[in-house]
Structures are given as C-alpha cells and as structure tokens.
Amino acid sequence: MRLSNIIAPLMLVLLLTGCGQGKVNDSAICSGLDPLVSSHADALIVDGGPKSLVTGERLITGFDAGCHK
C-alpha cells in the first residue's frame, strides 16, 4: 500500500475528529481579550493614526457586541 493512499484518509479523519470536540467558552475568550482591547483603546487615544482609529473602533465595537459589553 502506498503512503499517499494512507495520508489522505488519515488527514480527513483527523480533521473530522478535531472539529466539534467541545463547545467554545465565550466568556473565557471575552475575559482573555478584554484587557487587550482596553489597552488597544488606550493606545489609539494616545497615538492612533486615521486608519488605526477606524480599525480599532471596528474591533472594539465588534468585541463589545460579541461580549455583551
């Protein structure tokens, strides 16, 4: 049996078994990102240029909406 005949099915099995192995903990993600978003907001106020202000505002708005802030 050729190695290439084993690799493709093995990769498929690994992909399928890796997906759906549990629920993502949204509160843990939000808690972990909260200080990073806050420090980014502070940095935007101090030295943000026009583009970083726009993208930063989008990031913070999305984070607030997703994490119910």
C-alpha positions in Angstrom: 0.0 0.0 0.0 1.3 3.4 -1.0 1.9 6.0 1.7 -0.2 8.6 -0.2 -3.2 6.3 -0.1 -3.0 6.3 3.7 -2.2 10.0 4.3 -5.4 11.5 2.6 -7.9 9.4 4.6 -5.9 9.9 7.8 -5.9 13.7 7.3 -9.7 13.5 6.8 -10.2 11.5 10.0 -8.0 13.9 12.0 -9.9 16.9 10.6 -13.3 15.4 11.3 -12.5 14.2 14.8 -10.8 17.5 15.7 -14.0 19.5 14.9 -16.8 19.6 17.3 -14.9 18.2 20.2 -16.5 20.6 22.6 -18.1 24.0 22.9 -16.1 27.1 22.8 -16.2 29.0 26.1 -17.3 32.5 25.0 -16.9 34.0 28.5 -13.3 32.8 28.7 -12.5 34.3 25.3 -14.0 37.6 26.2 -12.3 37.6 29.6 -8.9 36.9 27.9 -9.4 39.6 25.3 -10.9 42.3 27.5 -7.6 43.7 28.8 -6.1 43.6 25.3 -9.0 45.5 23.8 -8.8 48.0 26.6 -5.1 48.6 26.2 -5.6 48.9 22.4 -8.3 51.6 23.0 -5.8 53.5 25.2 -3.1 53.3 22.6 -5.5 54.5 19.9 -6.2 57.6 22.0 -2.5 58.3 22.6 -1.0 57.8 19.2 -3.5 56.3 16.7 -3.5 57.4 13.2 -6.5 57.7 10.9 -6.5 54.1 9.7 -5.8 52.6 13.1 -8.6 54.7 14.7 -11.1 53.3 12.2 -9.9 49.7 12.5 -9.6 50.0 16.3 -13.1 51.4 16.5 -14.4 48.4 14.5 -12.5 45.9 16.7 -13.8 47.4 19.9 -17.3 47.7 18.6 -17.3 44.1 17.5 -15.8 42.9 20.8 -18.4 44.9 22.8 -21.2 43.5 20.7 -20.0 39.9 20.9 -19.1 40.0 24.6 -22.2 42.0 25.5 -20.4 45.0 26.9 
